[in-house]
Amino acid sequence: MENVETVRKEIDLVDNNILQQLKRRMELVEKVGKIKQTTTQPIEQTDRENEIIQRLLANKGNLPSSFIVNVWRVLFDQAKRQQR
């Protein structure tokens, strides 16, 4: 039987992985922002955000839809701030 500390160590590893992926996502967001500036594309692209959320919801497994939507809305908000 696993103990709490063992499972928490696994959670810590997952958290570190999530953080690394978030950092990578924001690096890519910056690249997209620079491209948008040179091509005069708007920073806010609601259709793209909705497309991403729909794709993720289709693969969410047992996660609540509201959780997915809330997490990605925060990511989108940060991305838009970073692109300004």
Backbone bond lengths (Angstrom), bond angles and torsions (degrees), N, CA, C in turn:
res aa  C-N    CA-C-N  psi(-1)  N-CA   C-N-CA  omega(-1)  CA-C   N-CA-C  phi
1 M - - - 1.456 - - 1.533 109.83 -
2 E 1.314 115.53 133.91 1.458 120.16 179.69 1.521 110.19 -76.10
3 N 1.332 115.11 150.85 1.459 118.14 175.47 1.528 109.20 -105.06
4 V 1.308 116.26 169.45 1.462 122.67 -176.28 1.519 111.06 -59.28
5 E 1.306 118.19 -42.98 1.468 120.87 -177.02 1.526 111.78 -63.89
6 T 1.314 117.28 -38.14 1.461 120.61 178.20 1.526 110.79 -63.38
7 V 1.316 116.39 -45.56 1.461 120.81 179.69 1.525 110.05 -66.69
8 R 1.318 117.45 -38.75 1.463 120.54 178.40 1.521 111.45 -63.44
9 K 1.314 117.79 -35.15 1.464 120.27 176.72 1.524 110.20 -64.32
10 E 1.320 116.69 -37.87 1.472 120.24 175.57 1.526 110.57 -64.91
11 I 1.322 116.09 -42.22 1.467 120.75 177.53 1.521 110.01 -60.30
12 D 1.332 116.82 -42.62 1.467 120.45 178.20 1.524 111.38 -59.15
13 L 1.315 117.13 -40.69 1.462 120.71 177.83 1.528 111.08 -64.70
14 V 1.317 116.39 -42.51 1.468 120.57 177.70 1.523 109.43 -63.25
15 D 1.337 117.23 -43.98 1.469 120.95 178.64 1.525 110.95 -58.57
16 N 1.322 117.16 -43.76 1.467 120.62 179.13 1.526 110.67 -63.12
17 N 1.322 116.62 -39.19 1.454 121.04 178.36 1.525 110.73 -65.54
18 I 1.323 116.79 -43.67 1.471 121.24 177.68 1.527 109.69 -59.27
19 L 1.325 117.01 -45.20 1.464 121.02 179.96 1.526 111.25 -59.89
20 Q 1.323 117.04 -44.14 1.466 120.20 178.90 1.524 110.79 -62.46
21 Q 1.315 117.22 -40.30 1.465 121.00 179.16 1.531 111.24 -68.08
22 L 1.327 117.04 -37.44 1.468 120.32 176.82 1.526 110.93 -64.68
23 K 1.326 116.36 -41.67 1.456 119.85 177.39 1.523 110.34 -61.47
24 R 1.311 117.54 -42.60 1.466 121.79 178.54 1.529 110.45 -64.35
25 R 1.331 116.12 -41.42 1.464 120.12 179.01 1.534 110.43 -59.65
26 M 1.331 116.78 -44.12 1.459 120.28 -179.14 1.527 111.73 -68.30
27 E 1.332 118.40 -31.79 1.466 120.35 173.89 1.527 109.86 -62.13
28 L 1.324 116.19 -43.32 1.464 120.69 179.18 1.518 111.40 -67.87
29 V 1.329 116.24 -36.61 1.465 121.13 177.07 1.527 109.94 -59.90
30 E 1.322 116.86 -41.61 1.465 120.34 178.18 1.523 111.09 -61.81
31 K 1.338 116.76 -41.12 1.466 120.13 177.53 1.521 110.46 -61.85
32 V 1.309 116.70 -45.45 1.462 120.85 179.19 1.528 109.76 -60.85
33 G 1.331 116.68 -41.84 1.463 120.75 178.68 1.519 112.14 -58.84
34 K 1.324 116.91 -42.23 1.468 120.70 178.87 1.525 111.00 -65.65
35 I 1.310 116.30 -40.08 1.465 120.12 177.83 1.524 109.98 -64.51
36 K 1.330 116.18 -43.45 1.466 120.27 179.32 1.525 111.03 -59.69
37 Q 1.328 117.01 -39.17 1.465 120.45 -179.77 1.524 111.75 -64.45
38 T 1.317 116.60 -39.08 1.463 119.11 -178.13 1.519 112.69 -78.91
39 T 1.321 117.11 -18.41 1.468 120.06 -178.74 1.523 111.71 -111.18
40 T 1.313 116.82 8.15 1.474 124.36 -179.69 1.531 113.29 54.20
41 Q 1.311 116.71 32.87 1.463 120.68 173.33 1.526 108.27 -80.04
42 P 1.324 117.50 146.15 1.463 119.46 179.02 1.530 111.12 -70.44
43 I 1.321 114.59 147.85 1.462 119.87 176.83 1.524 110.18 -65.81
44 E 1.309 115.70 -46.05 1.472 120.76 -178.67 1.521 109.01 -81.43
45 Q 1.331 115.97 119.78 1.462 121.54 178.06 1.526 108.55 -132.76
46 T 1.309 114.42 82.57 1.461 122.53 -174.29 1.522 112.07 -59.01
47 D 1.325 117.34 -37.87 1.469 119.68 179.19 1.520 110.94 -59.65
48 R 1.315 116.43 -42.47 1.471 121.24 179.06 1.523 110.24 -64.76
49 E 1.316 117.68 -43.52 1.467 121.04 178.49 1.527 110.50 -60.02
50 N 1.318 116.55 -46.23 1.464 120.18 179.91 1.523 111.84 -63.70
51 E 1.317 115.89 -38.42 1.470 121.12 177.76 1.534 110.30 -60.71
52 I 1.320 116.45 -44.85 1.472 121.32 179.53 1.519 110.09 -62.74
53 I 1.320 116.55 -47.70 1.465 119.74 -178.34 1.527 110.72 -61.78
54 Q 1.318 117.44 -42.76 1.468 119.74 179.07 1.530 111.55 -62.36
55 R 1.322 116.39 -40.72 1.472 120.60 177.75 1.521 111.10 -61.94
56 L 1.327 115.74 -43.73 1.456 120.20 -179.20 1.526 111.72 -68.63
57 L 1.310 116.81 -40.50 1.462 120.36 179.59 1.530 111.24 -62.59
58 A 1.309 116.53 -30.80 1.465 120.37 179.06 1.528 111.84 -69.03
59 N 1.334 116.47 -17.92 1.474 121.62 -177.72 1.522 113.12 -121.25
60 K 1.323 117.60 22.10 1.466 121.12 -169.96 1.523 114.92 -77.63
61 G 1.318 117.48 -12.91 1.461 119.23 -177.52 1.517 110.50 61.56
62 N 1.320 116.09 -131.82 1.469 119.63 -177.79 1.533 113.65 -92.17
63 L 1.315 117.30 9.34 1.466 119.52 177.17 1.526 109.49 -74.16
64 P 1.324 117.65 140.76 1.465 119.95 177.53 1.537 110.82 -65.45
65 S 1.307 115.92 139.22 1.470 121.16 179.25 1.518 111.36 -56.15
66 S 1.325 116.60 -41.10 1.466 119.92 -178.57 1.528 111.33 -61.82
67 F 1.306 117.47 -33.82 1.465 121.63 177.71 1.526 110.13 -63.46
68 I 1.324 116.47 -48.67 1.465 121.13 179.54 1.528 110.27 -60.12
69 V 1.318 116.13 -48.82 1.468 120.79 -178.38 1.525 110.24 -60.34
70 N 1.323 117.59 -46.90 1.466 120.90 -178.25 1.526 112.36 -62.97
71 V 1.320 117.39 -44.32 1.468 120.65 -179.33 1.522 110.24 -63.14
72 W 1.336 116.65 -45.97 1.462 118.26 -177.29 1.513 112.60 -72.69
73 R 1.309 118.77 -28.85 1.474 119.98 174.98 1.530 109.82 -63.35
74 V 1.328 116.53 -39.58 1.468 119.92 176.59 1.527 109.81 -63.59
75 L 1.333 117.23 -43.11 1.464 120.35 178.36 1.527 111.20 -62.33
76 F 1.335 116.45 -42.98 1.463 119.99 179.18 1.524 111.04 -63.43
77 D 1.321 116.85 -42.72 1.470 120.42 179.68 1.525 110.75 -60.55
78 Q 1.317 116.38 -44.81 1.463 120.16 178.88 1.520 110.99 -64.82
79 A 1.317 116.79 -40.55 1.464 120.60 179.84 1.531 110.68 -61.17
80 K 1.323 116.56 -42.57 1.471 120.36 -179.80 1.530 110.67 -66.30
81 R 1.328 116.84 -38.60 1.467 119.64 176.67 1.529 109.99 -63.33
82 Q 1.302 116.67 -40.34 1.454 121.09 -177.54 1.535 111.17 -69.98
83 Q 1.322 117.13 -29.49 1.468 120.65 -178.09 1.527 113.02 -82.62
84 R 1.305 117.99 -10.60 1.473 120.57 -179.14 1.507 111.67 -79.92
